[in-house]
């Protein structure tokens, strides 16, 4: 099984924390959508005939596309690739775009899952983040989506926001449960280079983020998941049983995925590729049937380190037998050796053949994974 990711590089405005590639100029939208399919034709062999079990419209803001534009893209992809009849087809959407009429039109397309960039239910947070939607739209969007027939949906929340107490965070999580949202992603606010938030902190216009507050929010998140019946299956992702994300899971499990569009990344075992992060250059290259790609071959050591990083973010942890099968016995022995100090300190536990980060230390997953890297 393999996945396809389409990067739709358009937004109404820039969020304060975002460093993804996008443009607020929509004049080239039609040309870019045609070029996405041209790229798909040129890269049709990338997935080597594997059945496609997920298609993901990311961005940017894919909900700026009309339902007919989305349906046309999907029709072309189905002609080019062997797409499973049961494929998960996800559209990222902003709450302000999810009007009843648009949702009804989307429901007539093959899109069967929505990923809603809700981020917060509080007006002050949305204004701080420079989101295009307001608190009322945040409150209503999931209900409107469900009313239109989208039972499989996920929403994004951000924690660790300034002036965001534990009580407020508990209230947001309670709202998720009340809305019967089957999947949600919860991300700690981070300061990425070249973002408005980074600039504000560098200039002293805003205080640095409070990591201790984010850690308390994460602990609250874990308590909520246990109480509300959500499986905290990945560090930032929680789902009711059976609603785990197919597409995102392919990233964490090291499966092949083809990325189409400016700045889109692709992966297959041993190789990573990425497109130029510039709409004009992307269009110009493909107009000449040239692929605006860069790539890197991943050494066995690189692949091992990535497997450790992604696996230890997952609830089931790192399979030592899988490490041995994929990378060889020396890598398993190395992982076991590096894990000893963390096991003794209780920062890792061994469950049969797996190394797992216990709940008390999951907030520090990335740092703990680095302790097992082959360097």
HUDALIN-V408838 format. One record per backbone hydrogen bond with DSSP energy under -0.5 kcal/mol. CO is the residue of the C=O (numbers start at 1). NH is the residue of the N-H. If there is no record, write none. Layout:
CO,NH
CO,NH
//
This chain:
2,53
2,54
3,258
4,56
5,7
5,260
6,8
6,58
7,9
8,10
8,60
8,61
9,23
10,61
15,18
16,197
23,11
24,26
26,29
28,32
29,33
30,34
31,35
32,36
33,37
34,38
35,39
36,40
37,41
38,42
39,43
41,44
43,46
45,48
47,50
51,2
51,53
52,84
53,88
54,4
55,90
56,6
56,58
57,92
58,8
61,64
62,65
66,70
67,71
68,72
69,73
70,74
71,75
72,76
73,77
74,78
75,79
76,80
77,81
81,83
82,52
84,87
87,89
88,55
88,90
89,112
89,113
90,57
91,115
93,117
94,97
94,98
95,98
97,99
99,103
100,104
101,105
102,106
103,107
105,108
106,109
113,91
114,116
114,154
115,93
115,117
116,118
116,156
118,120
119,158
122,126
123,127
124,128
125,129
126,130
126,131
127,130
129,16
134,138
135,139
136,140
137,141
140,144
141,145
142,146
143,147
144,148
145,150
146,149
149,151
151,153
152,114
153,183
154,116
155,185
156,119
157,187
159,189
161,164
163,165
165,169
166,170
167,171
168,172
169,173
170,174
171,175
172,176
173,177
174,178
175,179
176,181
177,180
182,240
183,155
184,238
185,157
187,159
190,192
192,195
195,199
196,200
197,201
198,202
199,203
200,205
200,206
201,204
209,211
210,214
211,215
212,216
213,217
214,218
215,219
216,220
217,221
218,222
219,223
220,224
221,225
222,226
223,227
224,228
225,229
225,230
230,232
231,233
231,239
233,315
234,237
236,186
237,234
238,184
239,231
240,243
245,249
246,250
247,250
247,251
248,251
248,252
249,253
250,255
251,254
256,3
257,259
257,267
258,5
258,260
260,7
261,264
264,275
266,273
267,257
268,271
270,298
271,268
272,296
273,266
274,294
276,263
276,278
278,282
279,283
280,284
281,285
282,286
283,287
284,288
285,288
285,290
286,289
290,292
291,293
292,276
294,274
296,272
297,299
299,303
300,304
301,305
302,306
303,307
304,308
305,309
306,310
307,311
308,312
310,313
310,314
311,314
311,317
313,235
314,317
317,319
318,320
318,355
319,323
320,324
321,325
322,326
323,327
323,328
324,328
328,331
328,332
329,333
330,334
331,335
332,336
333,337
334,338
335,339
336,340
337,340
338,342
339,343
340,344
341,345
342,347
342,348
343,346
349,351
349,356
350,352
351,353
351,354
353,320
353,321
354,351
354,356
355,318
356,349
356,358
358,361
358,362
359,362
361,364
362,365
364,368
365,369
366,370
367,371
368,371
369,372
370,373
373,375
//
